[in-house]
Amino acid sequence: MWRASGHKAKLGTQKVWLWANARDSRVSAAGPPRLVYRFEAGRGFECADASFAGFAGIFVADGYAAYNRLARSVGQ
């Protein structure tokens, strides 16, 4: 049985997405390099928005539509 965030997993399979967020110390003085992995139930804008809530700084993305929408919402 696998546990994440205090929730007990159900038997069987479930589709989840693994999001990876990195901080590069070459472009950020916020601290050392960091890589954060998040399991999410989906891959839409809501997941990206929750992952970067309160973020301020340089945002570099691979062009995925959810990131594009996030960049537009932060820029407003």
SEFITI-772297 format. One record per residue: residue number from 0; x, y, z of N, C-alpha, C in turn. Coordinates in nm, 4 decimals, padded with zeros to 6 digits. Each point is the difference from the previous one (the first is absolute). Layout:
<pts>
(pt NUM (X Y Z) (X Y Z) (X Y Z)) ...
</pts>
This chain:
<pts>
(pt 0 (00.0846 -00.1169 00.0000) (-00.0846 00.1169 00.0000) (00.0896 00.1237 00.0000)) (pt 1 (-00.0239 00.0927 -00.0858) (00.0801 00.1218 -00.0115) (-00.0736 00.1149 00.0640)) (pt 2 (00.0700 00.0826 00.0763) (-00.0619 00.1155 00.0658) (00.0644 00.1279 -00.0519)) (pt 3 (-00.0827 00.0978 -00.0234) (00.0481 00.1326 -00.0391) (-00.0895 00.1033 00.0650)) (pt 4 (00.0581 00.0957 00.0664) (-00.0735 00.1082 00.0640) (-00.1076 -00.0505 00.0961)) (pt 5 (00.0235 -00.1104 00.0653) (-00.0935 -00.0501 00.0991) (-00.1216 -00.0714 -00.0563)) (pt 6 (-00.0058 -00.0192 -00.1309) (-00.1149 -00.0682 -00.0599) (00.0369 -00.1443 -00.0291)) (pt 7 (-00.0861 -00.0898 00.0395) (00.0251 -00.1408 -00.0243) (-00.0433 -00.0347 -00.1423)) (pt 8 (00.0888 -00.0627 -00.0737) (-00.0285 -00.0343 -00.1398) (-00.1013 -00.1136 -00.0070)) (pt 9 (-00.0859 00.0055 -00.1007) (-00.0946 -00.1074 -00.0259) (00.0723 -00.1085 -00.0786)) (pt 10 (-00.0473 -00.1218 00.0138) (00.0570 -00.1086 -00.0795) (-00.0373 00.0219 -00.1456)) (pt 11 (00.0868 -00.0365 -00.0891) (-00.0239 00.0197 -00.1419) (00.0955 00.1035 -00.0554)) (pt 12 (-00.0350 00.0541 -00.1148) (00.0865 00.0991 -00.0626) (-00.0722 00.1326 -00.0133)) (pt 13 (00.0779 00.1034 -00.0092) (-00.0535 00.1340 -00.0166) (00.0979 00.0780 -00.0863)) (pt 14 (-00.0525 00.0780 -00.0929) (00.0852 00.0798 -00.0870) (00.0319 00.1314 00.0705)) (pt 15 (00.1291 00.0290 00.0141) (00.0463 00.1255 00.0589) (00.1121 00.0549 -00.0869)) (pt 16 (00.0291 00.1271 00.0176) (00.1073 00.0645 -00.0745) (00.1060 00.0460 00.0969)) (pt 17 (00.1238 -00.0115 -00.0421) (00.1135 00.0453 00.0794) (00.0492 00.1309 -00.0599)) (pt 18 (-00.0099 00.1064 00.0778) (00.0476 00.1320 -00.0412) (00.1377 00.0209 00.0606)) (pt 19 (00.0936 00.0507 -00.0765) (00.1349 00.0295 00.0493) (00.0259 00.1495 -00.0159)) (pt 20 (00.0382 00.0646 00.1082) (00.0318 00.1426 -00.0007) (00.1440 00.0164 00.0477)) (pt 21 (00.0768 00.0787 -00.0726) (00.1410 00.0185 00.0340) (00.0307 00.1470 00.0239)) (pt 22 (00.0946 00.0241 00.0888) (00.0537 00.1348 00.0217) (00.1474 -00.0053 -00.0343)) (pt 23 (00.0419 00.0902 -00.0870) (00.1381 00.0049 -00.0472) (00.0698 00.1168 00.0683)) (pt 24 (00.1012 -00.0276 00.0775) (00.0703 00.1053 00.0743) (00.0754 00.0961 -00.0912)) (pt 25 (00.0171 -00.0344 -00.1277) (00.0677 00.0916 -00.0922) (-00.0864 00.1205 -00.0347)) (pt 26 (-00.1326 -00.0140 00.0123) (-00.0894 00.1113 -00.0331) (-00.0820 00.0467 00.1203)) (pt 27 (00.0179 -00.0623 00.1153) (-00.0762 00.0367 00.1188) (00.0920 00.0073 00.1201)) (pt 28 (-00.0073 00.1097 00.0713) (00.0799 00.0138 00.1218) (-00.0764 -00.0507 00.1212)) (pt 29 (-00.1129 -00.0681 -00.0230) (-00.0857 -00.0454 00.1096) (00.0602 -00.1158 00.0793)) (pt 30 (00.1038 -00.0615 -00.0489) (00.0604 -00.1111 00.0722) (00.0625 -00.0993 -00.0954)) (pt 31 (00.0413 -00.1141 00.0531) (00.0665 -00.1014 -00.0821) (-00.0979 -00.0642 -00.0982)) (pt 32 (00.0522 -00.0711 -00.0999) (-00.0886 -00.0692 -00.0945) (-00.0952 -00.0927 00.0757)) (pt 33 (-00.1194 -00.0136 -00.0540) (-00.1001 -00.0844 00.0656) (-00.0887 -00.0627 -00.1057)) (pt 34 (-00.0390 -00.1234 00.0236) (-00.0925 -00.0704 -00.0875) (-00.1124 -00.0544 00.0871)) (pt 35 (-00.1229 00.0341 -00.0342) (-00.1161 -00.0421 00.0774) (-00.0907 -00.0820 -00.0900)) (pt 36 (-00.0421 -00.1158 00.0488) (-00.0945 -00.0850 -00.0717) (-00.1346 00.0055 00.0708)) (pt 37 (-00.1078 00.0093 -00.0774) (-00.1354 00.0002 00.0553) (-00.0858 -00.0991 -00.0772)) (pt 38 (-00.0719 -00.0837 00.0729) (-00.0996 -00.0858 -00.0617) (-00.1311 00.0755 -00.0035)) (pt 39 (-00.0647 00.0029 -00.1152) (-00.1283 00.0691 -00.0167) (-00.0980 -00.0925 -00.0708)) (pt 40 (-00.1282 00.0226 00.0253) (-00.1046 -00.0807 -00.0625) (-00.0226 00.0392 -00.1463)) (pt 41 (00.0516 00.1160 -00.0404) (-00.0207 00.0451 -00.1367) (00.1209 00.0738 -00.0522)) (pt 42 (-00.0167 00.0566 -00.1198) (00.1108 00.0744 -00.0582) (-00.0453 00.1339 -00.0567)) (pt 43 (-00.1100 00.0511 00.0537) (-00.0550 00.1258 -00.0475) (00.0570 00.1209 00.0707)) (pt 44 (-00.0544 00.1159 -00.0361) (00.0434 00.1271 00.0559) (-00.0090 00.0022 00.1523)) (pt 45 (-00.1024 -00.0613 00.0563) (-00.0198 00.0025 00.1450) (00.1187 -00.0604 00.0744)) (pt 46 (00.0590 -00.1048 -00.0551) (00.1162 -00.0636 00.0632) (00.1220 00.0910 -00.0067)) (pt 47 (00.0223 00.0617 -00.1146) (00.1125 00.0929 -00.0140) (-00.0207 00.1209 00.0902)) (pt 48 (-00.1220 00.0501 00.0061) (-00.0319 00.1155 00.0826) (00.0257 -00.0300 00.1481)) (pt 49 (-00.0409 -00.1163 00.0470) (00.0221 -00.0376 00.1400) (00.1486 -00.0179 00.0292)) (pt 50 (00.0730 -00.0540 -00.0956) (00.1419 -00.0249 00.0190) (00.0802 00.1293 00.0135)) (pt 51 (-00.0431 00.1055 -00.0696) (00.0754 00.1252 -00.0006) (-00.0698 00.1140 00.0739)) (pt 52 (-00.0935 -00.0329 00.0861) (-00.0699 00.1037 00.0772) (00.1017 00.0809 00.0809)) (pt 53 (-00.0049 00.1307 -00.0141) (00.0913 00.0873 00.0728) (00.1376 00.0144 -00.0618)) (pt 54 (00.0232 -00.0627 -00.1140) (00.1316 00.0059 -00.0640) (00.0272 00.1403 -00.0534)) (pt 55 (00.1220 00.0444 00.0159) (00.0460 00.1259 -00.0589) (00.1404 -00.0242 -00.0531)) (pt 56 (00.0250 00.0365 -00.1230) (00.1328 -00.0189 -00.0567) (-00.0065 -00.0311 -00.1471)) (pt 57 (00.1089 -00.0513 -00.0521) (00.0092 -00.0363 -00.1411) (-00.0626 -00.1377 -00.0176)) (pt 58 (-00.0901 -00.0095 -00.0948) (-00.0698 -00.1259 -00.0260) (00.0350 -00.0468 -00.1402)) (pt 59 (00.0640 -00.1155 -00.0124) (00.0373 -00.0572 -00.1289) (-00.0763 -00.1310 -00.0140)) (pt 60 (-00.0701 -00.0151 -00.1135) (-00.0819 -00.1196 -00.0197) (00.0240 -00.0588 -00.1380)) (pt 61 (-00.0528 -00.1196 -00.0195) (00.0196 -00.0704 -00.1267) (-00.1099 00.0261 -00.1024)) (pt 62 (-00.0884 00.0933 00.0245) (-00.1043 00.0329 -00.0959) (-00.1288 -00.0776 00.0197)) (pt 63 (-00.0086 -00.0830 00.1032) (-00.1230 -00.0725 00.0292) (-00.1120 00.1009 00.0281)) (pt 64 (-00.1176 -00.0232 -00.0532) (-00.1104 00.0958 00.0062) (-00.0349 00.0434 00.1428)) (pt 65 (00.0063 -00.0888 00.0955) (-00.0312 00.0367 00.1390) (00.0996 00.1034 00.0518)) (pt 66 (00.1266 -00.0113 -00.0385) (00.0994 00.0988 00.0414) (-00.0221 00.1333 -00.0708)) (pt 67 (-00.0388 -00.0052 -00.1263) (-00.0273 00.1235 -00.0732) (-00.1123 00.0778 00.0677)) (pt 68 (-00.1057 -00.0685 00.0380) (-00.1128 00.0659 00.0691) (00.0448 00.0535 00.1349)) (pt 69 (00.0834 -00.0747 00.0700) (00.0510 00.0464 00.1292) (00.0824 00.1276 -00.0167)) (pt 70 (00.0850 00.0039 -00.0997) (00.0828 00.1184 -00.0242) (-00.0862 00.1213 -00.0310)) (pt 71 (-00.1053 -00.0188 -00.0778) (-00.0911 00.1108 -00.0307) (-00.0725 00.0481 00.1253)) (pt 72 (-00.0424 -00.0925 00.0877) (-00.0741 00.0395 00.1202) (00.0906 00.0737 00.0984)) (pt 73 (00.1270 -00.0367 00.0072) (00.0943 00.0671 00.0894) (00.0338 00.1379 -00.0532)) (pt 74 (00.0055 00.0137 -00.1309) (00.0351 00.1274 -00.0617) (-00.1070 00.1072 00.0101)) (pt 75 (-00.1180 -00.0349 00.0448) (-00.1095 00.0978 00.0087) (00.0025 00.0773 00.1280)) 
</pts>
